[in-house]
Amino acid sequence: MNLYDLHPDPKHLKGYEQRFKIPEIAFEEAMKRSKIGTGVRYPDLEPGIAKSAQYSYEYAHIMTYHRFPLGEPAIAKDPYYARRYAQDIVKGRWPEGESGIVKDPLQAYDYARDVIKGRFPEGELVIMQRPGIAYMYARDIIKGRWPEAESIIAKDEYVTRHYYQFLSKLYIRGVK
C-alpha cells in the first residue's frame, strides 16, 4: 500500500522525496504514468524498480517489452524471474541468469524445456534433487533413459512406476 497516495498532503510525510527508491512505489508510479505496453521508459524510476527481481521483470515484460539492464542483476538472483525473463524478454538462453535458475529444480527444468528446448547440463544436478522433476526431464528433455538420475527417481514409488512405463513404451517402439 502506498501511503503517499492516501495522504491529503504527502509532501509532509517522512521520506516523500525518497519514495521512488522503494521498488513497489516506483513500479506503481511507472504504471500510473504510462499505458501498459507503450514501451515508454522512466529513467527517474528505474533505480528503485531495479532493486526488485519481480518489479524489474514486470517493468520489462509489461511496460517496455525490452530488456531492462539495470534490473538484470536482481532478476538473475531469483530462479523464477530469471527463467521468465529469459523466456519472455531475452527470448533465448540467458547465461547471466543461469546461476539463479539452477537454484530451483522446477525452474531449471522449465528453462531446459521452454527456453533451451534441450538439455541443460548446468541444471541437471539440481533437477535430480526432485524425483518427479527428474522423471519429467528424462521424459520431456532427454526423451529417454537418464541413468544418472535413476537412483533419485527410485526414491518415489509413484514416480518410479511412471518412469518405467515411459521407458517400456520407448522400448516397445524401438527407441533405445
N, C-alpha and C positions, 0 to 999 in steps of 0.2 A: 504494500500500500504506500502510495506516495503522499505523505502528509503535506508536502508543499502545494499540491493541487487542492487540498481540502481547506487549507488555512485562508482566511479572508485577506491577510496581508503577509504572504510568505516571505517577503524580503526581510522581515524582522525575526524570522526563525534562525536559530543557530545552524550554521553550515549551508545556508542558502547559496552562497557563492560557490561552494564546493560540491553542490548536489550532483552535478553531472559526472563526478568521479565514481559514483555508485552505479554499477552496471545496469541494474534494473531500471533506475530512473533515467539513465542516458538512453537506454533502448526505448523506453516508453516515450521519451521526448522525440526520438527519431520517428517513431510510429505516428505521433501526433503531427509532425511537420510534413510528412510525406504520404502520398498514396502508395499503398503496398505495390511493390514490383516496378516502380518507376526507374530504378537504377540510380537514383539520386543518393549521393553520399553526404555525410555530415561530419566533416573533419573535426569540428569542435566537440562532438560527442564520442568519436571513435576511441579515444584513450580510455574512457570509462567503460564502454562496451567491451573493449579488448581484454578486460580483466576476467571475463567470464567465458567459459567454453560455450555454454548454452546460448548466451546472447550474441556472442561472436558468430556462431553458426547461424542463428536465426537472422541476424543482420545480413549476412552474406546470402542466405537462402531466400529470405522473404523480401528484403529491401533492395539489395543491389544486384543480385543474380551473378555476382562476380566474386573472385577470391578476395579475402579480407586479410592481407598480410599482417597487419598489426595484431589481429586476433588469433593468428595461427599458432603461436606458442601456447596459448591457453587451450585451444581446441586440441592440439596434439597430445596433451596430457590426459584427455578424457577419452576412454575407449569408444563410447557410444558416439560422441560428437565427432571424433576423428574419423570413424568409419563413415558416418553420414556425410561429413564434409568431402571425403574422398569420392564418395558415390554421387552426391548431388551437386557439388560445386566444382571440384577438380575434374570429375568425370573420368577417373582413372586412378591408377596406383599413385599413392601419396607417401613417398618414403619418409618425409618429415613426421608423419603421424603414426607410422607403423610401431614405434616404440610404445605408444599409448595403446594402440589397438591390441597388441599382444598381451596386454594385462588382463583381458577378458576372453574366455573361451568362445562365447557366443559371438562377440564382435569380430574375433579373428576368423571364425567360420563364415560369418556373413560377408566379411571383406573378401575372403577367398571366393565365395560363391558369386557375389554381386558386383565386385569391383575388378578383381584379378581375373575371375572366371577360369580359375585353375588352382593348382596347388600354391600354398603359401607356406613354404618351409620354415620361415621365421616364426610362424604362429603355431606350428604343429605341436610343439611341446605343451603349450597351454591348452590347445584343443584337446589333447589327450587326457587332460585332467578330469574331463566330464564324459562318462561313458556314452551318454546319449548323443552328445555333440560329436564325439569321436566316430560313432556309427554313422551319423549324418554326413560327416566329412568323407568317410570311406565310400558311402553310397553316392553322394552328390558331386564330390570333387574328384576323388581318386577313381571312382566308378569301378571299384574292385576291392580286393583284399588289402587290408592295411595291417601287416604283421606286427609292426612296432606298437600298435595301439590295442592289440587283441587282449593283452593281459589286463588292460584298463576296462575294455568293453566287457570282459568276462566277470567283472565285479558286480554287474547289474544283470540279473537273470532275464528280465523282460527285454532289455536291450540286446543281450546275447542272442536270444531267440530270434529277434528281428534281423540281427546281423547275419546269422547263419541261414535264415530264409532268403535273405538278399543274395548271399553267396551261392546258395543252391540254385536260384533262378539263373544266375550268371553262368554256372557250370552246365546247367541244362541247355542253355542257349549256345554253349560252346565258347563262351568268353572266359578266358583264364587270366 
